[in-house]
């Protein structure tokens, strides 16, 4: 449940707390306060709106002129477009380009949301397992629905490798099924874990720096955790971009399985 009052801002977990900005009411319950599911606009919702708004504004403004000689913003948007398009073509083939808008939206949302989280007092949307799980289940749902829509029951051939003796097939098929069903789990936990852990480490080193500076005699030692903050911040920027890339690449690979389910 979201919390309206944060008790300990020094706690490294403080930055991941969900805070209500406006409560619309409750869904369900028996009519009493606190018996239903709270429906509220939170800091997480705010930064998701800001993420979508920033992406939409950037793409609209950068492509508005459509000049033959692109400006900086248009050039950046074209580079981003080609980067994702090449990613889709490489991992899902030409037929996979019909999913380009889907993959591009995922990549941009995760990238911008991760970058937002790198700024002080901003909220990291992708540090919430419910958000990353929703994105992973969306990808999983698209793959399954399109796989059966395009291939029918032949989609189940994804779990039955060809050219394998039936005895080994009895062992391999359950492994393939478990591997397929674990995809949403691995997708969501990878993104969630990386963003959560990186931000916690930076916060811990920040707390160490402040504590040492206030310790008098040990104040000069504060330079060590401060240097680590700088190093970890640079690394976290890299991880933020890399996780958006990994999520998009894996999405393309899973879409390719839906298009070509046979091993």
N, C-alpha and C positions, 0 to 999 in steps of 0.2 A: 504494500500500500504506500502511496506517496506520502511524504512527510512535509508538513508545513513549516516546521521549526527544526533547524539543524543544530544539534547540541555541541558538536566538537569540530570546528573548522580546521583544527590541526591534524585530525585523523586523515591518513592518505585516502580513505574510502569516501571522505566528505565530498569530493569532487564528482562522485557518481550518484549522489543522492537525487532522487526525483522530488522536485518541489512543485506544489500546486500554485499556479498563478490565478486561476479562476475555476471554480467548481460549478458545473452546470447542474448537477444533481446526481441521483443514483438510479441505476437500472436494476430492476428486479427487487427482491427483498419483500418484506411483509409490511412495508410502509413506515417502519421505524427507522430512525437515523442510524446509519452504519450497518444496516442489514443487507444492503444491496451492493452492486459493483459501482464504485465511484467513477463518474464521468467528468473529467476535468482537463483543462488546458495546462500543461506542465512545461517545465524547462526543456524536456525532451521534445515535446511537440513543437515548441517555439523554434528550436534549432533545426528540426526537420523542415519546417516551413521556410526558415531562412535559407537552408540548403537548396531546396527546390527553387526558391525565388532568385537566389544568386545565379544558379545554373541557367534558369530561363532568361534572366536579364542579360547574362553574358552572351548567350547564343543569339538572342534577338538583336542585341546591339552590334555584335561582331559580324553578323551576316546581313545587316540592314543595307549596307552600301553595295555589297557584291562587286567590288571593283576588280578590274583585270589585274591591277597591281595592288595586292592586298596590303592593308595597313597591319599594325601590330596585332590588334585584337582579331581581325579576320584571319591573319596568318596562324595565330594560336588556335583558333577554332578549327581551321582546316587541318592543322597538324594533329589535333586531337581526334578529328573525324577519321583521318587516314590511319592513325595509330590503331584505333578500335576496329576499323574496317579490315585492316590487314590481320589483326588478331582473329577476327571471325573467319575470314577466308582461309587462314592457315590451319585453324583447329577444327572448323566445321564445314569447310568447303564452300563452293559457290552457292549451293542450295541453302547453306546456313545464313546467307546474307539477309534472308527474310526476317531473321531474328536480330538484325543489327540494331534497330531502335531499342529493343529490350536490353541487349548487352550494353549498349552505349548508356542507357539510362542508369543501369546498375553501376557501371564503372564510374560515371560522373557523380552519382549520389554518394557512393562510398568514399570516393576521393575527396570531395568537398566537405563531407561530414567529418572525415578524419582530420582534414586540415583545419577546420573550425575548432576541433578539440585541442589543437596545439597552442591556442591563444589563452592567456591567463583569464580566468573567470568565465570562459566559455564552456559549453557542455559538449561532451563527446558522446554523440548519439550511438555510435557503434560499440561503445563500452557496455551497452545494455543487451543482455542475451536475448531478450524478447524481440529486439529489433533485428539482430543478426539471424535469429531463428526464423523470423517472418520472411526475410529475404531468401534464406536458404530453402524454406518450404515453397516459396513462390517459384524458384528455379526448379525444384523437384517436381512440383505440380505441372509446370509447363512441359518439362521433359516427358513425364508419364503420359499426359493427355495427348501431346503431339505424337509421341511414339506409337500409341495405339491408334490414333486417328490416321496416321500415314501408313502404318504397317499392319494394323489389325493384330491378330494373335502372333504374327511373325515377330512382333516386338519382343516376345518372350525368348526368342533366339539369343537375345543378349546374355541370358543366363546359361546357355548351352553351347559351349565352344565346340567348333567342328574339328573332326579328325582325332578325337580322343576316345580311347576304349571305354566301353560302357561302365566298367568297374570303376575307373578313375573318374568318370563323369558323375557317378553317384556321390563322390566326395567333392568334386569341383563345383557342381551346380549349387549346393547350399552355400558354399563360400561366396560364389558370385552374387547370390541373392542377398546375403548378409552385407556384402560390400556395397551393393547398390542401395540398400535401405539405410546404410550408415552415411550416405553422402550428405544429407541435410545436417546431420550431427557434426561431421567434420568441417563442412563449410561454415556453419555458425560458430562453432567453438574456436576455429582458427582465427577468425576475424575478431571475435569477442576477446579471446585470451591475449592476443598480441596488443590490442589497444588498452585493455585493462592493465596488463603487467607493465607496459612501458610507462604509462602515466603514474602508476603507483611508485615505480623506481625513481622517477624524477621528483615526485612529491617527497619521498623519503630522504633523498639527498638534499632537497630544499630545507626540510626540517632539521637535518644535521647541520647545515650551514648556519641557520638561525641560532640553533642551540649553542654551537661553538663560538659564534660571535658574541653571544651573551654570557659566555663562561669566563671572560676576562683573560686569564693566563693562556687559555687554549685558543684564543681568537685567531692567531696566525694560522692555525691548522685548518681553519674554515676554508682556506683556498683549495684544499684537496677535494672536498665534496662539491665546491662551486665549479671546479674544472669538470667534474663528473657530470654536473647538471648540463653544462654546455655540450659535452660530448654526447650525453644521452638524448638531449633535445635534437641535435643533428641526426642522430640515429633514428629517433622516433619520427622525424619528418620523412626519412627514407622508408621506414617501415609502413608509415601511413599510405604512401604512394604504392609501395610494393603489395600491400594487402588488397588494395583496390584492383591492381593488376592480376594478382593470383585469383581473386574471386571471379573476375571476368573471364580469365583463361579457363578455369575449371568449368564455368558455365558453358563456354563454347565446346569444351570436350564432352560434356554431358549432352548437349544439344546434338553433337555429332553422333552420339550413341542412339539418340532418338531417330535420327535420319538414316543411319546405317547400323542397325542392331546386330547384324551378323558379325561374328568374330573373324 
